[in-house]
Amino acid sequence: MKHFITICLSSFLSISGYSQIKIPFVSQIEKANQSSKFHEMEAISFHIELVFGDKKAFEGAVISATNSSFIKIIKADGTTLTFDGNKVWLSPLDKNYKGARFDMFTWQYFFMAPFKFSDNGTKWENLGEKAFNDEMQLSAAKLTFENGTGDASGDYYYVYKNAQNLVAAMGYIVTFGGRSVEQAEKGAHAIEYSDYQKVNGVSIAMQWAFHNWNKEKGIGDKIGDAKITNVKFVTISKEDMKANSDAVEVKM
């Protein structure tokens, strides 16, 4: 589980800006997803239920500014996590737990990923056709990051897109915690996206599947699922952005 929840801290603890270099692979995904329309909106909310094996690993409602400058998660057990653009807060204190900071960013990033591919610090390499699984090849590109981007800029993604130019999956490694690239590649995973639906004209994947992954062979055995529901664009007030009065800071 920890391998999944560290991924966002590895690359995306910054508020969205836009890189100046964009390859056609990225432009095609952004057009298919209606990324420009997404970023015209102030914020988006959704409910996520995540299962690994037969055990529910996470459930809650997520509200995020479309530029990731604010995130709030209200978990099913009543725990509230808030990212105010600078710090992470949790309430109530007796609900504090080791993975809180990871949960704050990971599920939001996996949801937002197709709309963050032009963020500052992103670097792309076109890979052409790559093995997606034992039976299929898909167009793919490698996403890496400039030094100083996030907490572990040595991480990388292999992003695969389908015939509709929507993200089919993202394979990734996690170097967070001092792992070398070689060590991280031994425990690589992928998230597969499906059941795309239109929300205000924007394409959103409502089903996710987590797999073991190899950059040469593609996705392997499935190890988890997530279901996304109740997706809607919303407005947020200054009060919404505030952490609860009893919140404590969640540090690295």
Backbone as CSV, one residue per row, in Angstrom:
resi,resn,N_x,N_y,N_z,CA_x,CA_y,CA_z,C_x,C_y,C_z
1,MET,0.833,-1.211,0.000,0.000,0.000,0.000,0.862,1.254,0.000
2,LYS,1.943,1.245,0.765,2.760,2.452,0.866,3.352,2.849,-0.469
3,HIS,3.643,1.854,-1.344,4.199,2.183,-2.652,3.236,3.049,-3.445
4,PHE,1.932,2.832,-3.286,0.965,3.639,-3.996,0.843,5.025,-3.395
5,ILE,0.815,5.123,-2.094,0.520,6.403,-1.489,1.700,7.351,-1.464
6,THR,2.883,6.877,-1.803,4.014,7.793,-1.870,4.157,8.476,-3.217
7,ILE,3.470,8.024,-4.235,3.783,8.479,-5.581,3.562,9.972,-5.767
8,CYS,2.529,10.531,-5.192,2.283,11.948,-5.428,3.300,12.831,-4.742
9,LEU,3.744,12.427,-3.576,4.782,13.205,-2.920,6.053,13.205,-3.748
10,SER,6.232,12.181,-4.553,7.442,12.072,-5.338,7.540,13.147,-6.397
11,SER,6.415,13.613,-6.909,6.497,14.448,-8.094,5.675,15.723,-8.066
12,PHE,4.617,15.789,-7.273,3.656,16.842,-7.531,3.188,17.593,-6.291
13,LEU,4.128,18.057,-5.482,3.748,18.855,-4.332,3.760,20.341,-4.658
14,SER,3.627,20.691,-5.911,3.615,22.088,-6.303,2.285,22.433,-6.948
15,ILE,1.910,23.685,-6.851,0.693,24.159,-7.484,0.932,24.259,-8.982
16,SER,-0.107,23.953,-9.748,0.050,23.873,-11.198,0.533,25.165,-11.814
17,GLY,1.546,25.026,-12.687,1.918,26.053,-13.639,2.057,25.329,-14.952
18,TYR,2.495,25.975,-16.008,2.572,25.309,-17.287,3.967,25.358,-17.852
19,SER,4.465,24.193,-18.303,5.769,24.118,-18.934,5.683,24.696,-20.341
20,GLN,6.808,25.090,-20.882,6.828,25.756,-22.181,6.977,24.764,-23.330
21,ILE,7.478,23.550,-23.066,7.718,22.569,-24.110,6.635,21.493,-24.035
22,LYS,5.943,21.257,-25.155,4.849,20.292,-25.171,4.967,19.445,-26.438
23,ILE,4.959,18.113,-26.281,5.021,17.240,-27.439,3.600,16.932,-27.918
24,PRO,3.428,16.516,-29.186,2.077,16.215,-29.693,1.331,15.196,-28.848
25,PHE,2.031,14.218,-28.280,1.409,13.216,-27.414,0.602,13.883,-26.307
26,VAL,1.190,14.871,-25.654,0.524,15.575,-24.559,-0.621,16.436,-25.081
27,SER,-0.377,17.148,-26.171,-1.414,18.011,-26.747,-2.649,17.203,-27.134
28,GLN,-2.441,15.998,-27.662,-3.560,15.148,-28.068,-4.384,14.701,-26.863
29,ILE,-3.711,14.350,-25.775,-4.426,13.969,-24.554,-5.205,15.161,-24.006
30,GLU,-4.570,16.313,-23.955,-5.237,17.496,-23.410,-6.463,17.877,-24.233
31,LYS,-6.367,17.740,-25.549,-7.520,18.038,-26.401,-8.636,17.036,-26.178
32,ALA,-8.297,15.750,-26.107,-9.305,14.708,-25.916,-10.010,14.835,-24.574
33,ASN,-9.261,15.225,-23.549,-9.840,15.374,-22.211,-10.543,16.709,-22.013
34,GLN,-10.366,17.638,-22.954,-10.878,19.004,-22.795,-10.211,19.678,-21.590
35,SER,-8.883,19.599,-21.562,-8.118,20.140,-20.446,-8.324,21.645,-20.285
36,SER,-8.424,22.366,-21.411,-8.617,23.816,-21.314,-9.943,24.138,-20.634
37,LYS,-10.958,23.355,-20.929,-12.268,23.555,-20.284,-12.186,23.228,-18.795
38,PHE,-11.447,22.178,-18.461,-11.245,21.807,-17.060,-10.650,22.971,-16.276
39,HIS,-9.618,23.610,-16.845,-8.922,24.672,-16.125,-9.685,25.998,-16.124
40,GLU,-10.759,26.075,-16.881,-11.637,27.243,-16.786,-12.493,27.189,-15.525
41,MET,-12.658,25.985,-14.974,-13.475,25.786,-13.779,-12.643,26.084,-12.536
42,GLU,-13.328,26.442,-11.462,-12.625,26.784,-10.223,-12.183,25.553,-9.458
43,ALA,-13.075,24.587,-9.313,-12.773,23.418,-8.484,-13.618,22.241,-8.924
44,ILE,-13.202,21.055,-8.489,-13.927,19.827,-8.810,-14.011,18.971,-7.557
45,SER,-15.092,18.212,-7.443,-15.252,17.306,-6.303,-15.632,15.924,-6.821
46,PHE,-15.278,14.897,-6.036,-15.611,13.521,-6.395,-15.537,12.636,-5.160
47,HIS,-16.160,11.480,-5.259,-16.089,10.472,-4.205,-15.260,9.315,-4.735
48,ILE,-14.386,8.762,-3.891,-13.537,7.650,-4.288,-13.634,6.528,-3.275
49,GLU,-13.740,5.298,-3.784,-13.701,4.098,-2.949,-12.617,3.197,-3.523
50,LEU,-11.630,2.861,-2.687,-10.433,2.153,-3.127,-10.324,0.820,-2.404
51,VAL,-10.103,-0.254,-3.166,-10.003,-1.599,-2.595,-8.725,-2.255,-3.088
52,PHE,-7.923,-2.798,-2.162,-6.767,-3.613,-2.499,-7.005,-5.010,-1.938
53,GLY,-6.889,-6.026,-2.795,-7.295,-7.352,-2.380,-8.785,-7.331,-2.136
54,ASP,-9.207,-7.812,-1.006,-10.626,-7.750,-0.638,-10.872,-6.729,0.470
55,LYS,-9.899,-5.857,0.701,-9.985,-4.914,1.816,-10.124,-3.484,1.321
56,LYS,-11.098,-2.778,1.871,-11.258,-1.369,1.530,-10.094,-0.584,2.125
57,ALA,-9.353,0.100,1.267,-8.144,0.804,1.705,-8.388,2.281,1.939
58,PHE,-9.373,2.845,1.249,-9.625,4.283,1.383,-11.004,4.580,0.844
59,GLU,-11.711,5.491,1.521,-12.985,5.986,1.011,-13.181,7.405,1.498
60,GLY,-13.584,8.286,0.603,-13.837,9.651,1.019,-14.242,10.548,-0.126
61,ALA,-14.597,11.769,0.231,-14.936,12.813,-0.740,-13.743,13.742,-0.878
62,VAL,-13.425,14.102,-2.111,-12.287,14.964,-2.402,-12.785,16.220,-3.109
63,ILE,-12.326,17.381,-2.641,-12.583,18.663,-3.302,-11.228,19.271,-3.618
64,SER,-11.027,19.678,-4.874,-9.731,20.238,-5.255,-9.908,21.409,-6.190
65,ALA,-9.132,22.470,-5.971,-9.030,23.513,-6.982,-8.447,22.884,-8.236
66,THR,-8.874,23.325,-9.397,-8.384,22.715,-10.631,-6.897,22.983,-10.855
67,ASN,-6.338,23.981,-10.189,-4.883,24.208,-10.274,-4.139,23.611,-9.082
68,SER,-4.844,22.806,-8.275,-4.277,22.083,-7.121,-3.779,22.994,-6.009
69,SER,-4.193,24.243,-5.992,-3.765,25.165,-4.933,-4.505,24.922,-3.619
70,PHE,-5.543,24.119,-3.665,-6.323,23.784,-2.477,-6.878,22.383,-2.662
71,ILE,-6.790,21.562,-1.617,-7.387,20.226,-1.636,-8.001,19.966,-0.264
72,LYS,-9.187,19.407,-0.251,-9.789,18.958,1.013,-10.346,17.561,0.808
73,ILE,-10.069,16.683,1.760,-10.575,15.320,1.747,-11.355,15.082,3.030
74,ILE,-12.566,14.586,2.886,-13.367,14.191,4.041,-13.537,12.683,3.950
75,LYS,-12.818,11.961,4.810,-12.835,10.508,4.758,-14.131,9.956,5.354
76,ALA,-14.426,8.711,5.002,-15.657,8.080,5.473,-15.703,7.966,6.985
77,ASP,-14.537,7.927,7.640,-14.510,7.813,9.108,-14.562,9.179,9.799
78,GLY,-14.743,10.252,9.029,-14.859,11.585,9.610,-13.573,12.387,9.635
79,THR,-12.432,11.764,9.323,-11.165,12.486,9.270,-11.202,13.512,8.137
80,THR,-10.743,14.731,8.409,-10.666,15.771,7.390,-9.216,16.162,7.163
81,LEU,-8.791,16.126,5.903,-7.453,16.544,5.503,-7.582,17.788,4.626
82,THR,-6.727,18.768,4.863,-6.774,20.014,4.104,-5.375,20.419,3.664
83,PHE,-5.219,20.719,2.363,-4.003,21.324,1.846,-4.340,22.754,1.481
84,ASP,-3.693,23.721,2.151,-4.034,25.129,1.966,-3.153,25.830,0.931
85,GLY,-2.403,25.037,0.162,-1.475,25.595,-0.803,-0.060,25.628,-0.297
86,ASN,0.095,25.376,0.990,1.416,25.404,1.616,1.617,24.237,2.579
87,LYS,0.662,24.049,3.480,0.779,23.017,4.506,-0.407,22.059,4.451
88,VAL,-0.195,20.889,5.058,-1.239,19.879,5.175,-1.736,19.851,6.612
89,TRP,-3.069,19.822,6.756,-3.684,19.829,8.081,-4.641,18.647,8.218
90,LEU,-4.779,18.142,9.442,-5.676,17.028,9.727,-6.482,17.317,10.983
91,SER,-7.736,16.898,10.967,-8.561,16.961,12.173,-9.544,15.789,12.158
92,PRO,-9.985,15.341,13.349,-9.482,15.712,14.665,-8.162,15.019,14.980
93,LEU,-7.499,15.459,16.013,-6.177,14.960,16.379,-6.183,13.455,16.608
94,ASP,-7.237,12.922,17.216,-7.245,11.490,17.537,-7.402,10.613,16.294
95,LYS,-7.611,11.248,15.120,-7.676,10.510,13.861,-6.354,10.556,13.099
96,ASN,-5.331,11.165,13.692,-4.050,11.297,13.002,-3.465,9.911,12.716
97,TYR,-2.846,9.751,11.559,-2.280,8.457,11.181,-1.084,8.668,10.254
98,LYS,-0.247,7.656,10.150,1.031,7.776,9.463,0.889,8.118,7.983
99,GLY,-0.120,7.592,7.320,-0.262,7.802,5.885,-1.061,9.020,5.494
100,ALA,-1.353,9.922,6.422,-2.247,11.043,6.138,-1.716,11.952,5.026
101,ARG,-0.456,12.301,5.100,0.105,13.206,4.091,0.089,12.569,2.702
102,PHE,0.321,11.270,2.651,0.287,10.565,1.381,-1.128,10.564,0.797
103,ASP,-2.118,10.251,1.630,-3.507,10.265,1.169,-3.913,11.653,0.671
104,MET,-3.360,12.662,1.277,-3.707,14.038,0.909,-3.487,14.291,-0.577
105,PHE,-2.371,13.769,-1.105,-1.989,14.099,-2.476,-2.206,12.986,-3.493
106,THR,-2.150,11.745,-3.075,-2.083,10.663,-4.057,-3.351,10.504,-4.870
107,TRP,-4.485,10.362,-4.211,-5.722,10.074,-4.950,-6.144,11.286,-5.764
108,GLN,-5.878,12.475,-5.237,-6.156,13.690,-6.003,-5.304,13.724,-7.260
109,TYR,-4.014,13.339,-7.137,-3.160,13.384,-8.331,-3.568,12.350,-9.368
110,PHE,-3.858,11.123,-8.937,-4.261,10.116,-9.905,-5.527,10.544,-10.645
111,PHE,-6.415,11.251,-9.976,-7.612,11.782,-10.630,-7.260,12.923,-11.582
112,MET,-6.366,13.794,-11.163,-6.050,15.022,-11.903,-4.977,14.840,-12.974
113,ALA,-4.288,13.707,-12.994,-3.088,13.548,-13.808,-3.228,14.021,-15.252
114,PRO,-4.270,13.653,-15.991,-4.337,14.076,-17.390,-4.407,15.599,-17.572
115,PHE,-4.726,16.303,-16.506,-4.835,17.760,-16.574,-3.587,18.450,-16.012
116,LYS,-2.558,17.654,-15.667,-1.338,18.198,-15.079,-0.099,17.907,-15.910
117,PHE,-0.296,17.377,-17.111,0.840,16.958,-17.918,1.672,18.119,-18.470
118,SER,1.166,19.331,-18.384,1.943,20.499,-18.818,2.410,21.347,-17.644
119,ASP,2.359,20.788,-16.439,2.809,21.532,-15.255,4.290,21.885,-15.360
120,ASN,4.675,22.949,-14.684,6.091,23.298,-14.606,6.896,22.118,-14.071
121,GLY,8.066,21.892,-14.660,8.948,20.825,-14.208,8.766,19.511,-14.929
122,THR,7.714,19.390,-15.779,7.492,18.149,-16.514,8.364,18.100,-17.762
123,LYS,8.897,16.899,-18.042,9.724,16.674,-19.234,9.231,15.401,-19.914
124,TRP,9.119,15.434,-21.243,8.512,14.338,-21.972,9.446,13.765,-23.033
125,GLU,9.359,12.444,-23.213,10.082,11.742,-24.274,9.105,10.800,-24.973
126,ASN,8.918,10.979,-26.277,8.022,10.104,-27.029,8.658,8.720,-27.165
127,LEU,7.909,7.662,-26.825,8.427,6.299,-26.865,7.882,5.497,-28.043
128,GLY,6.958,6.056,-28.815,6.344,5.305,-29.899,5.405,4.240,-29.363
129,GLU,5.296,3.124,-30.070,4.439,2.025,-29.634,5.175,1.173,-28.601
130,LYS,4.533,0.949,-27.456,5.110,0.133,-26.388,4.122,-0.960,-25.988
131,ALA,4.659,-2.071,-25.498,3.806,-3.150,-25.013,2.966,-2.652,-23.848
132,PHE,1.648,-2.792,-23.977,0.736,-2.429,-22.893,0.405,-3.646,-22.045
133,ASN,0.243,-4.774,-22.710,0.070,-6.058,-22.030,0.550,-7.145,-22.992
134,ASP,0.207,-8.397,-22.718,0.687,-9.505,-23.554,0.113,-9.479,-24.959
135,GLU,-1.004,-8.754,-25.162,-1.708,-8.815,-26.432,-1.765,-7.491,-27.187
136,MET,-1.352,-6.401,-26.582,-1.616,-5.092,-27.167,-0.433,-4.152,-27.011
137,GLN,-0.227,-3.318,-28.018,0.710,-2.210,-27.935,-0.068,-0.902,-28.021
138,LEU,0.403,0.107,-27.305,-0.229,1.422,-27.330,0.832,2.498,-27.471
139,SER,0.434,3.646,-27.992,1.311,4.802,-28.049,1.652,5.237,-26.632
140,ALA,2.929,5.527,-26.391,3.375,5.845,-25.030,4.414,6.956,-25.046
141,ALA,4.554,7.615,-23.909,5.595,8.628,-23.711,6.063,8.555,-22.273
142,LYS,7.315,8.919,-22.064,7.906,8.883,-20.727,7.902,10.273,-20.128
143,LEU,7.379,10.378,-18.916,7.324,11.640,-18.176,8.373,11.617,-17.073
144,THR,9.286,12.559,-17.118,10.261,12.746,-16.051,10.152,14.188,-15.559
145,PHE,11.009,14.543,-14.585,10.851,15.829,-13.932,12.193,16.530,-13.754
146,GLU,12.160,17.824,-13.863,13.363,18.619,-13.627,13.805,18.487,-12.175
147,ASN,15.100,18.610,-11.939,15.615,18.560,-10.575,14.910,19.580,-9.690
148,GLY,14.543,19.143,-8.494,13.867,20.044,-7.567,12.363,20.028,-7.679
149,THR,11.822,19.250,-8.619,10.367,19.146,-8.746,9.861,18.124,-7.743
150,GLY,9.115,18.569,-6.746,8.593,17.659,-5.742,9.681,17.110,-4.837
151,ASP,9.367,16.000,-4.173,10.254,15.437,-3.167,11.202,14.378,-3.710
152,ALA,10.957,13.900,-4.922,11.818,12.854,-5.494,11.765,12.966,-7.006
153,SER,12.541,13.879,-7.545,12.471,14.171,-8.975,13.066,13.073,-9.837
154,GLY,13.577,11.991,-9.219,14.067,10.856,-9.984,12.977,9.910,-10.442
155,ASP,11.767,10.104,-9.987,10.650,9.267,-10.405,10.349,9.471,-11.887
156,TYR,9.705,8.463,-12.484,9.220,8.636,-13.844,7.911,7.883,-14.044
157,TYR,7.180,8.287,-15.084,5.958,7.616,-15.511,6.102,7.173,-16.959
158,TYR,5.501,6.049,-17.315,5.219,5.706,-18.698,3.722,5.915,-18.879
159,VAL,3.354,6.870,-19.705,1.945,7.176,-19.942,1.531,6.548,-21.267
160,TYR,0.465,5.759,-21.248,-0.070,5.113,-22.440,-1.398,5.771,-22.809
161,LYS,-1.619,5.995,-24.095,-2.920,6.545,-24.515,-3.582,5.602,-25.508
162,ASN,-4.924,5.636,-25.517,-5.676,4.757,-26.398,-5.988,5.444,-27.726
163,ALA,-6.790,4.790,-28.560,-7.091,5.316,-29.893,-7.879,6.616,-29.835
164,GLN,-8.545,6.871,-28.717,-9.299,8.114,-28.536,-8.453,9.214,-27.909
165,ASN,-7.152,8.966,-27.756,-6.197,9.900,-27.145,-6.497,10.175,-25.674
166,LEU,-7.177,9.239,-25.016,-7.382,9.311,-23.578,-6.327,8.443,-22.891
167,VAL,-5.975,8.792,-21.665,-4.965,8.028,-20.935,-5.513,6.634,-20.635
168,ALA,-4.815,5.620,-21.136,-5.202,4.234,-20.854,-4.610,3.766,-19.538
169,ALA,-3.374,4.190,-19.257,-2.700,3.766,-18.025,-1.457,4.603,-17.811
170,MET,-0.955,4.565,-16.585,0.331,5.168,-16.239,1.116,4.164,-15.411
171,GLY,2.275,3.734,-15.931,3.205,2.946,-15.146,4.161,3.883,-14.434
172,TYR,4.608,3.511,-13.237,5.446,4.445,-12.490,6.368,3.733,-11.514
173,ILE,7.431,4.432,-11.147,8.324,3.975,-10.081,8.289,4.994,-8.944
174,VAL,8.679,4.538,-7.767,8.698,5.386,-6.576,10.093,5.367,-5.966
175,THR,10.815,6.489,-6.079,12.147,6.600,-5.474,12.100,7.306,-4.126
176,PHE,10.925,7.795,-3.723,10.758,8.472,-2.445,11.265,7.588,-1.315
177,GLY,12.014,8.176,-0.394,12.550,7.423,0.729,13.966,6.938,0.507
178,GLY,14.605,7.432,-0.563,15.994,7.099,-0.790,16.242,5.899,-1.687
179,ARG,15.189,5.333,-2.311,15.384,4.218,-3.223,16.099,4.683,-4.489
180,SER,16.962,3.830,-5.017,17.562,4.098,-6.319,16.535,3.774,-7.400
181,VAL,16.771,4.254,-8.611,15.885,3.939,-9.726,15.830,2.424,-9.926
182,GLU,16.979,1.773,-9.828,17.036,0.325,-10.021,16.200,-0.407,-8.977
183,GLN,16.278,0.023,-7.732,15.469,-0.588,-6.685,13.986,-0.332,-6.921
184,ALA,13.657,0.900,-7.306,12.259,1.267,-7.515,11.639,0.490,-8.669
185,GLU,12.417,0.209,-9.698,11.882,-0.504,-10.862,11.484,-1.938,-10.512
186,LYS,12.068,-2.510,-9.465,11.712,-3.866,-9.052,10.315,-3.919,-8.438
187,GLY,9.819,-2.791,-7.956,8.487,-2.749,-7.359,7.563,-1.792,-8.089
188,ALA,7.711,-1.713,-9.414,6.918,-0.747,-10.196,5.469,-1.188,-10.314
189,HIS,4.584,-0.206,-10.423,3.145,-0.452,-10.544,2.556,0.434,-11.635
190,ALA,1.299,0.169,-11.946,0.586,0.986,-12.931,-0.841,1.181,-12.483
191,ILE,-1.419,2.293,-12.904,-2.838,2.549,-12.714,-3.478,2.589,-14.089
192,GLU,-4.516,1.784,-14.289,-5.229,1.693,-15.567,-6.563,2.430,-15.450
193,TYR,-6.875,3.257,-16.437,-8.089,4.074,-16.422,-9.113,3.533,-17.414
194,SER,-10.396,3.537,-17.007,-11.459,3.088,-17.910,-12.777,3.761,-17.533
195,ASP,-13.825,3.421,-18.294,-15.164,3.986,-18.082,-15.121,5.511,-18.057
196,TYR,-14.588,6.097,-19.126,-14.567,7.553,-19.245,-15.980,8.074,-19.465
197,GLN,-16.340,9.098,-18.727,-17.636,9.750,-18.867,-17.438,11.262,-18.944
198,LYS,-18.369,11.938,-19.594,-18.292,13.381,-19.748,-18.941,14.071,-18.550
199,VAL,-18.216,15.018,-17.971,-18.747,15.874,-16.915,-18.516,17.308,-17.370
200,ASN,-19.581,18.011,-17.693,-19.473,19.365,-18.264,-18.556,19.388,-19.488
201,GLY,-18.598,18.320,-20.275,-17.793,18.243,-21.482,-16.383,17.739,-21.278
202,VAL,-15.974,17.501,-20.038,-14.630,17.041,-19.708,-14.644,15.534,-19.489
203,SER,-13.682,14.812,-20.075,-13.619,13.352,-19.941,-12.956,12.961,-18.629
204,ILE,-13.666,12.142,-17.843,-13.191,11.697,-16.530,-13.279,10.181,-16.466
205,ALA,-12.212,9.513,-16.027,-12.208,8.060,-15.858,-12.870,7.700,-14.528
206,MET,-13.937,6.901,-14.599,-14.691,6.549,-13.401,-14.254,5.228,-12.774
207,GLN,-13.441,4.454,-13.480,-12.929,3.187,-12.950,-11.407,3.176,-13.074
208,TRP,-10.736,2.761,-12.006,-9.292,2.597,-12.019,-8.974,1.156,-11.619
209,ALA,-7.871,0.658,-12.148,-7.353,-0.642,-11.708,-5.858,-0.510,-11.497
210,PHE,-5.357,-1.074,-10.410,-3.936,-1.043,-10.105,-3.314,-2.394,-10.453
211,HIS,-2.129,-2.351,-11.078,-1.461,-3.555,-11.552,0.019,-3.524,-11.171
212,ASN,0.617,-4.696,-11.100,2.065,-4.759,-11.207,2.430,-4.317,-12.624
213,TRP,3.648,-3.802,-12.810,4.000,-3.219,-14.108,5.483,-3.367,-14.382
214,ASN,5.801,-3.546,-15.662,7.168,-3.621,-16.149,7.270,-2.754,-17.398
215,LYS,8.294,-1.922,-17.489,8.370,-0.968,-18.597,8.568,-1.642,-19.945
216,GLU,9.020,-2.899,-19.950,9.178,-3.625,-21.208,7.930,-4.422,-21.572
217,LYS,7.292,-5.041,-20.572,6.151,-5.918,-20.833,4.806,-5.241,-20.613
218,GLY,4.776,-4.107,-19.914,3.518,-3.431,-19.632,2.878,-3.911,-18.349
219,ILE,1.544,-3.852,-18.294,0.838,-4.172,-17.059,0.781,-5.671,-16.831
220,GLY,0.776,-6.046,-15.539,0.700,-7.441,-15.146,-0.531,-7.702,-14.303
221,ASP,-0.373,-8.503,-13.250,-1.501,-8.897,-12.405,-2.169,-7.692,-11.763
222,LYS,-3.486,-7.763,-11.692,-4.233,-6.692,-11.026,-4.187,-6.891,-9.523
223,ILE,-3.990,-5.794,-8.782,-3.875,-5.887,-7.328,-4.838,-4.950,-6.594
224,GLY,-5.579,-4.113,-7.324,-6.505,-3.208,-6.652,-7.436,-2.518,-7.628
225,ASP,-8.483,-1.910,-7.089,-9.484,-1.191,-7.885,-9.895,0.083,-7.175
226,ALA,-10.365,1.038,-7.956,-10.989,2.237,-7.383,-12.201,2.609,-8.220
227,LYS,-13.240,3.069,-7.560,-14.459,3.532,-8.216,-14.652,5.001,-7.905
228,ILE,-14.861,5.807,-8.958,-15.070,7.241,-8.816,-16.538,7.555,-9.077
229,THR,-17.167,8.298,-8.192,-18.574,8.666,-8.358,-18.785,10.129,-7.957
230,ASN,-19.976,10.625,-8.266,-20.424,11.957,-7.827,-19.435,13.051,-8.229
231,VAL,-18.984,13.021,-9.473,-18.041,14.032,-9.962,-18.807,15.276,-10.392
232,LYS,-18.384,16.434,-9.900,-19.023,17.687,-10.317,-18.068,18.850,-10.116
233,PHE,-18.206,19.843,-10.973,-17.454,21.080,-10.818,-18.178,21.973,-9.828
234,VAL,-17.406,22.613,-8.952,-17.987,23.388,-7.853,-17.237,24.704,-7.701
235,THR,-17.784,25.584,-6.909,-17.079,26.793,-6.482,-16.686,26.613,-5.022
236,ILE,-15.629,27.294,-4.607,-15.149,27.167,-3.232,-14.988,28.560,-2.622
237,SER,-15.321,28.656,-1.346,-15.210,29.923,-0.637,-13.951,29.934,0.215
238,LYS,-13.610,31.081,0.775,-12.460,31.168,1.679,-12.664,30.283,2.898
239,GLU,-13.907,30.143,3.327,-14.196,29.280,4.472,-13.942,27.815,4.126
240,ASP,-14.305,27.434,2.892,-14.065,26.064,2.449,-12.575,25.724,2.489
241,MET,-11.742,26.711,2.175,-10.305,26.477,2.060,-9.615,26.360,3.414
242,LYS,-10.274,26.806,4.453,-9.650,26.790,5.777,-9.667,25.389,6.366
243,ALA,-8.603,25.054,7.087,-8.607,23.814,7.859,-9.543,23.982,9.056
244,ASN,-10.039,22.884,9.593,-10.888,22.942,10.777,-10.130,23.564,11.940
245,SER,-10.833,24.175,12.848,-10.213,24.909,13.943,-9.373,24.014,14.857
246,ASP,-9.683,22.720,14.905,-8.932,21.803,15.758,-7.854,21.047,14.984
247,ALA,-7.544,21.480,13.748,-6.623,20.748,12.897,-5.182,20.862,13.389
248,VAL,-4.402,19.816,13.126,-2.966,19.815,13.423,-2.216,19.657,12.109
249,GLU,-1.012,20.236,12.045,-0.234,20.150,10.820,0.351,18.749,10.659
250,VAL,0.281,18.250,9.424,0.874,16.948,9.079,2.164,17.226,8.347
251,LYS,3.286,16.919,8.986,4.593,17.214,8.407,5.192,15.978,7.750
252,MET,6.252,16.183,6.981,6.943,15.061,6.327,7.526,14.119,7.373
